[in-house]
Amino acid sequence: MTDATATAGTVATPSSGPPTSFLQSIANRLVIIVPYVWLLFFFLIPFVIVFKISLSDTARAMPPYVPTFDISKGFGSLLAGLRELDFENYLWLAGDPLYFNAYISSVVVAAISTVLALLVGYPIAYGMARAPATIRPTLLMLVILPFWTSFLIRVYAWIGILKPEGLLNQFLLSVGVISQPLVILNTYAAIFIGIVYSYLPFMVLPLYSSLEKLDHSLIEAAQDLGCPPITAFWKITFPLSLPGVVAGCLLVFIPAAGEFVIPDLLGGSRTLMIGRTLWNEFNSNGDWPVASAVAVVLLLILIVPIVLFQHMQAKAQEQGR
């Protein structure tokens, strides 16, 4: 009886396993599904709506366009609209040099701003990573601290600093560095300053994450073998921090390319960037189809560096294996 009871108890024990495993499987799938649901509702669906508007025709109505196809009218209307589908608004963009110049200007400004942010952010991140562990949280808080203030207020503050009678010119005049005020506001230099200042934390944080994980004994070993500090940096530190460099550059370049507030407030009316052009098409001209086409092309341009980054990561993982 004792052996039979023990055998029965042994057989009955695993019966409590499958429900737990089933619940864990459901929980794991929910964790994976949630980001995809988020992307579906806040990226894919809005993108489809914008793309649908870009295929429409401008009209004096509210909203100011005539849909090429209307899903609400049924499947037959959808098929008829698909047969009449054209890319007239995209052809308009290709034929107007204004939009081409705006795209090129935005990419160039974003690229220069990204390089400047990297040059400023890398020493900051490196210093934070080499600082004593007790003060690193304080340094991180100081990097994140500007986000506690409104982005618009911080950009407006730079107007008071950079204008001809602003704080910067008053300081330079008082110390005798210049004899007349510098013209910085309403120039591309002001745009670079505003973008680098606003997006510098997005560069510093990925760099700090990569540099903090480095094994500093590798640098010490290189120096013991006679490698100069600068050579050790370029051959050991910088290559190992490349994931942070790429991530930081993407986090700065992508929003900077479509930036509107900084070029509008600091760059003046003569600044040509795609974000300002997009705003003018939507609000001043009321041409939603063309504006939507501009937004779709901008999104496609910004997707290219993301795809390249993912390809580089996949290739690096394959080489690591």
N, C-alpha and C positions, 0 to 999 in steps of 0.2 A: 504493500500500500504506500509505503513511504517513497519507493522508487517511482511508482506510477504518479503520485502527487507531484513529485519533483519534475517528472517529465512533462506533466500537464502544465505546470507553472512555467517551465522553460518554453514550451510551445506557445503559450498564451502571451508571453511578454512581448514578442515582436509585433503583435497586432496593434500596439499603440504607436508604432513607428510611422506607417504610411500617412496618417493624417498630418503629423508634424512635417514630414517631408513635402506633402502636398501644399501645405500653407507656406512653407519656405519657398517653394517653386513659384507660387502666386506672388509672394512678396518680391522675389527677385525680378519677376516679369514686370510688376508695377513700377519698380525702380527704373527699369529700362524704358517703359512706355511713357512715363511722365515727361521726360525731355522731348520725346517725339511729339507728344500732344501739344506741348508748349510751342514747339517750332511750327506745328501745323496751324494753330490758331493765331499766332503772333508773327509768323513770317510767310508761310506758304499761302494761306488764304488771302492776306493783304496783298501779297505779290501778284496773285492771280487777278485780284480786283483791279490793281493798277495796270497790269498788262491788258486786261479787258478794256479799260478806259483808253489805253494808248491806241487801240485798234478802232476807236469810235471816231465820229465826225463832230466838229465843233458846231454849236448851235446857240442861238440866243434864247436860253431857257434856264431853268434851275432844276437839276444841275446842268451846266452849260455844254452838253454834248448829247449826241444821238447815238445810242448803242448800236453797234453793227449787228449784234445778236443779243436777244433777251431770253435768258433761261426761264424766266417766270411765265412766258407765253407758250411754253410747251416744247416738245422735242422737234416738231416740224419747224418752228421758228428758229430753233437752234441750228438745224441742218441748213435752212435757207441762209442764215447769217454766215455760216461757215463757207458756203459757196460764194458769197460776196466778200469774203475776207480779203483785206488788202493791208499793205504796210505803208500807206501814204505818209503817215506822220514820221516814220523812220526814214523814208526817202527824203522828206523835207529836212530832217536833221543832217543827213549826209550831204545835201546840196547847199546848206547855209554855212558859210565859214565861221559865223559867230559861235555856233555850238562846238565846232571842232576846236577853235581857239580856246573856248572856255574849258573844254575837257583837258587840253594840253596844259593850259595854265594851272588848272587845279592839280593835276598830277605832278607838275614840276614844283609847285609850292608845297605840296604834301611831301614830296621826296626830300626837298631841301630842309623842311621843318623836321622831318624824321631823322635826317643825318645830324642836324644841330641838337635835337633832343638826345640822340645817342652820345654825342660828344660831351654833353653836359651831364647826362644821367649815368653814364658808366663810371666816372670817378666817384660820384655820390654813392652808387650801389656798392662799388668796391670798398670804399671807406666804411660803409655800414657793415659789410660782411667781415671786414678785418677788425672792427671795433670790439671791445669787450662784450661778452654775452649779456652782462647786466644792463647795458645801456641800449642794446639793440631794439627792445620794444619801444623805448622813448624815441629813437630815431625813426622807426616805422611810423609812429604816431605823428611825428612832425611832417613826414612825407604825405600822409593821408589828411592832415589837418586842413589844407585848402578846400577839400570837398565838404567841409562843414559850412562853408559860405556859398551863397548862390553863385552859379557860374556867370550869370549876367552881371551881377554886382562886381565880380572880380575883373571882368572885361572892361566895365565902365571905369574901374579904378585906374586901369592903364591909360585911359584917355587923360585923366588928371596928371599922370606921370609924364606922358610923352608929348603933350601939346606944347606949343612954343613958349608959353608962360607957365609950363608945368614944373613939377618938382625936379625932374632931371635937369632941365635947362637952367633952372635957378641955382642948383648945386654946382653945375659945371661953370656957370658964370661967376659964382661967388669965389671959387677956388682958382679962377683965372685960366682954366683949361681952354675955354672958347671965348671969343670976343662978341659973338652974336648967337642967338638961339639956333639950335639945330632943327631942321625940318624932318621929323621922324613920323609924326602922325599923318595918316592918309597916304602912307607909302607901303611897299611890300616889306620893308624892314619892320614896321609895326605889326604886320600880319605874322611874320616869323616870330617876333617876340611874344605875341599873344598866344600863338599855337604852342610854342615850346613851353611857355609857362603853364598853360592850361592842361596839356597832355603829358607833362613831365612825369607825374606819378605813374602813368601807364607804362612808361619806359623803365622807371627805377625798380618797380616791384618785381617784374619778371627777371630782371638782371640780378637783383638781390637774391631771389630764390635760387638762381643757378650758381651764383658765386658763393653763397653760404654753404652749399653742399660740396664744394671743392675740398679735396684732400691737400692741405697746405704742406704736408710732408713731401709731396712731389716737387714743389718749388724749392724746399730746403735741400732735397737730394740733388736737384739740378745745380743749385748754387755751390754745394759741396764739391761737385764735379767740375767747377770752374765756369759755369754758365753765368753771364752777367744778368742782373735783375731784369733789364729791358728785354733781353733775348728770352729769358725764362717766361716772361709775361706773354710774349707773342707766340711762343711755342707750346706753352702749357695752359696758362690761365685763360687766354682769349679763346683758343679752340674749344676748351671744355665749357665755356660759357656761351657758345654759339646758340644753343636752344633758347636761352633767355634773350639773346640779342635779336633773334628772328621773331620771337613772340612779342617783344617790346616794340619792334619796328612795325609789325602788323597792327598792333593796338594803337599806334600813333598814326600810321599812314592812312588807315581805312577811314576813321572819322575826320581826319584833316582834309582828305580829298573832297568830302561833301560838306565841309564847314560853311556855314552861312553867317552866324552872328559875328565872329571875329573879323572876317573880311569886310562886313558891312559897317561895323563900328570903328575899326582901327584902320581899314584900308581905304575907306572913302568910296565915292561914287564911281571912280574910274577903275576900280579893281574888277577884273574879269575872272570870275570863278563860277563853276557850274552850280554851286549851291545858291548863289545870288541869281543866276539865270533861271534856275528852277523856280525860285520864289517869285520872280517877275512874271513868269509864264502863268503860274497859278493865280496870283493875286492882281497884278497890274493888267495883264492882257486877258485874263480869264480863259485862257486856252488850255483846258484840262487835258485833252488828248495829247497835245504836243508836250506838255509838262510831264505827263505820265511816261511818254516815250523817252524823254530826257532821263527820268528817274530809272527806267528799266536799263537803259544803256549804261548809266552810272553804276548800277548794281552789278552788271556783267563785268565792267572794268574792275570793280573791287573784288569780284570773286576770283579773278586770275591769280593774284598773289596768295590767296588762301589755298587754292588748288595746288600751286607750286610748293607751298609750305608743307601741305599734307603729303605731296609726292616725295619731298626731301626727307620727311620723317619716316615714311614707309621704306624708303631706300636705306636710310641709316639703320633702321631696325633689322632689315634683311642682312646688312653687312655685319651687324652685331651678332647675329646668329651664327 
